[in-house]
Amino acid sequence: MQDLKITPEKAKTYDTESEKNGVFKTPARLDGFGKKQNEYNDIVMENIAELKKRICNLEDEQVKTTDRFRICANELQAFKTELDRMKLTTKLNSNTIDRLTKAIDISKGNVE
């Protein structure tokens, strides 16, 4: 199977030292075109390398952001659980206070 990876050596269109390098072979009379095409291919390879770096950085940031959202979701769930517990405690305490108040009123003879 043919190696499909693009390398700087394979991107060369024209090579005066050796006819073995390069994907596309050009005759010697197209020397100027070949050199300009090689310059263009070099620029493209540099841009591809830069884009690969940027993609890697973006993937790293995405992992960090996902982790941050996971932490926030866990904290939010813990907060909701604590809030529900506090609501229940408050309701139970209010009912207890009401019962105690009624018991005091009954003990004083104030029956409703």
VONUFI-598974 format. One record per residue (C-alpha): residue in three letters; x, y, z negated; residue number from 0. Coordinates in pm, 1 decimal, decimal comma. Each point is the difference from the previous one (the first is absolute). Layout:
N
+-----+----------+----------+----------+-----+
!   r !        u !        v !        w !   k !
+-----+----------+----------+----------+-----+
! ALA !        X !        Y !        Z ! NUM !
...
+-----+----------+----------+----------+-----+
This chain:
112
+-----+----------+----------+----------+-----+
!   r !        u !        v !        w !   k !
+-----+----------+----------+----------+-----+
! MET !      0,0 !      0,0 !      0,0 !   0 !
! GLN !    122,2 !    345,7 !     84,5 !   1 !
! ASP !     99,0 !    238,9 !   -279,8 !   2 !
! LEU !   -256,2 !    283,3 !     12,6 !   3 !
! LYS !    163,0 !    232,2 !   -254,0 !   4 !
! ILE !    110,8 !    336,2 !    136,8 !   5 !
! THR !    361,9 !     77,1 !    -78,5 !   6 !
! PRO !    214,8 !    293,3 !    111,5 !   7 !
! GLU !    200,6 !   -233,9 !    222,5 !   8 !
! LYS !   -311,3 !   -126,8 !    173,0 !   9 !
! ALA !   -131,8 !    353,2 !     43,8 !  10 !
! LYS !    293,7 !     93,5 !    223,3 !  11 !
! THR !   -110,1 !     36,7 !    359,8 !  12 !
! TYR !    338,4 !     49,5 !    153,0 !  13 !
! ASP !    341,2 !   -107,6 !   -125,4 !  14 !
! THR !    315,0 !     76,4 !    195,9 !  15 !
! GLU !    224,6 !   -226,8 !   -208,7 !  16 !
! SER !   -195,5 !   -317,9 !     38,3 !  17 !
! GLU !   -289,3 !   -106,5 !    215,4 !  18 !
! LYS !   -102,6 !   -252,2 !   -266,2 !  19 !
! ASN !   -151,5 !    263,0 !   -231,4 !  20 !
! GLY !   -333,0 !    164,3 !     57,9 !  21 !
! VAL !   -344,4 !   -123,1 !     83,9 !  22 !
! PHE !    -21,5 !    174,2 !    334,0 !  23 !
! LYS !    302,8 !     -7,3 !    228,6 !  24 !
! THR !     61,6 !    301,8 !    219,6 !  25 !
! PRO !    244,2 !     29,4 !    283,9 !  26 !
! ALA !    304,7 !    220,2 !    -36,6 !  27 !
! ARG !   -148,8 !    269,6 !    224,3 !  28 !
! LEU !   -260,5 !     73,1 !   -266,2 !  29 !
! ASP !    266,1 !     85,0 !   -257,4 !  30 !
! GLY !   -155,9 !    336,3 !    -98,7 !  31 !
! PHE !   -345,9 !   -144,6 !    -38,4 !  32 !
! GLY !    128,7 !   -290,6 !   -207,9 !  33 !
! LYS !    188,1 !    226,4 !   -239,0 !  34 !
! LYS !   -300,6 !    227,3 !    -47,3 !  35 !
! GLN !   -224,2 !   -299,5 !    -52,8 !  36 !
! ASN !    243,6 !   -132,5 !   -262,1 !  37 !
! GLU !    -12,8 !    335,8 !   -180,7 !  38 !
! TYR !   -378,0 !    -10,6 !      4,8 !  39 !
! ASN !     -4,0 !   -358,1 !   -126,0 !  40 !
! ASP !    236,3 !     96,7 !   -284,3 !  41 !
! ILE !   -235,6 !    280,8 !   -101,9 !  42 !
! VAL !   -295,2 !   -239,1 !      9,1 !  43 !
! MET !    187,8 !   -253,2 !   -214,5 !  44 !
! GLU !     83,8 !    272,0 !   -255,8 !  45 !
! ASN !   -365,9 !    104,7 !    -11,7 !  46 !
! ILE !   -110,6 !   -359,2 !    -47,1 !  47 !
! ALA !    248,5 !    -43,4 !   -285,5 !  48 !
! GLU !   -126,1 !    321,9 !   -162,0 !  49 !
! LEU !   -360,8 !   -112,6 !     35,8 !  50 !
! LYS !     84,7 !   -334,5 !   -160,3 !  51 !
! LYS !    147,8 !    185,1 !   -299,1 !  52 !
! ARG !   -309,1 !    220,1 !    -28,3 !  53 !
! ILE !   -230,7 !   -301,3 !     19,9 !  54 !
! CYS !    196,9 !   -175,0 !   -275,1 !  55 !
! ASN !    -25,2 !    311,0 !   -218,7 !  56 !
! LEU !   -374,5 !     23,2 !     64,3 !  57 !
! GLU !    -46,1 !   -367,0 !    -85,7 !  58 !
! ASP !    190,4 !     53,4 !   -326,4 !  59 !
! GLU !   -219,3 !    301,1 !    -82,0 !  60 !
! GLN !   -310,6 !   -203,1 !     78,2 !  61 !
! VAL !    107,5 !   -270,5 !   -245,9 !  62 !
! LYS !     65,5 !    264,5 !   -268,1 !  63 !
! THR !   -337,0 !    166,6 !     65,6 !  64 !
! THR !   -181,1 !   -333,2 !    -16,7 !  65 !
! ASP !    168,9 !    -74,3 !   -332,1 !  66 !
! ARG !    -98,4 !    343,5 !   -132,6 !  67 !
! PHE !   -363,1 !    -54,3 !    102,9 !  68 !
! ARG !      3,0 !   -342,9 !   -165,7 !  69 !
! ILE !    129,3 !    154,8 !   -323,9 !  70 !
! CYS !   -264,7 !    274,5 !     18,0 !  71 !
! ALA !   -275,2 !   -257,4 !     60,9 !  72 !
! ASN !    114,3 !   -203,0 !   -301,8 !  73 !
! GLU !     11,9 !    312,2 !   -216,9 !  74 !
! LEU !   -344,4 !    104,7 !    121,3 !  75 !
! GLN !   -140,5 !   -343,4 !    -84,8 !  76 !
! ALA !    158,4 !     15,4 !   -346,4 !  77 !
! PHE !   -143,0 !    350,3 !    -49,2 !  78 !
! LYS !   -348,2 !   -116,9 !    103,7 !  79 !
! THR !     19,4 !   -293,0 !   -240,1 !  80 !
! GLU !    106,4 !    230,8 !   -284,8 !  81 !
! LEU !   -274,3 !    250,6 !     87,7 !  82 !
! ASP !   -263,9 !   -275,0 !     -4,7 !  83 !
! ARG !    132,3 !   -118,6 !   -336,6 !  84 !
! MET !    -18,0 !    354,5 !   -137,6 !  85 !
! LYS !   -356,8 !     44,2 !    127,8 !  86 !
! LEU !   -104,0 !   -324,7 !   -165,5 !  87 !
! THR !    174,7 !     94,3 !   -325,5 !  88 !
! THR !   -161,9 !    343,7 !      1,7 !  89 !
! LYS !   -341,6 !   -151,4 !     62,1 !  90 !
! LEU !     50,9 !   -257,0 !   -275,7 !  91 !
! ASN !    125,0 !    269,2 !   -240,0 !  92 !
! SER !   -300,5 !    221,2 !     81,5 !  93 !
! ASN !   -237,2 !   -287,2 !    -68,6 !  94 !
! THR !    182,5 !    -77,5 !   -325,2 !  95 !
! ILE !    -20,0 !    364,8 !   -106,4 !  96 !
! ASP !   -372,0 !      5,7 !     83,2 !  97 !
! ARG !    -60,7 !   -318,7 !   -203,2 !  98 !
! LEU !    197,1 !    135,0 !   -296,6 !  99 !
! THR !   -188,7 !    330,8 !     14,6 ! 100 !
! LYS !   -331,3 !   -183,9 !      6,8 ! 101 !
! ALA !    111,6 !   -218,4 !   -292,1 ! 102 !
! ILE !     91,6 !    311,7 !   -200,0 ! 103 !
! ASP !   -330,9 !    162,0 !     86,5 ! 104 !
! ILE !   -188,5 !   -313,8 !   -107,0 ! 105 !
! SER !    198,7 !    -19,7 !   -325,0 ! 106 !
! LYS !    -92,3 !    362,5 !    -73,2 ! 107 !
! GLY !   -362,5 !    -78,2 !     66,9 ! 108 !
! ASN !    -24,2 !    184,6 !    327,0 ! 109 !
! VAL !   -185,0 !   -255,1 !    210,7 ! 110 !
! GLU !   -108,8 !     97,9 !    343,7 ! 111 !
+-----+----------+----------+----------+-----+
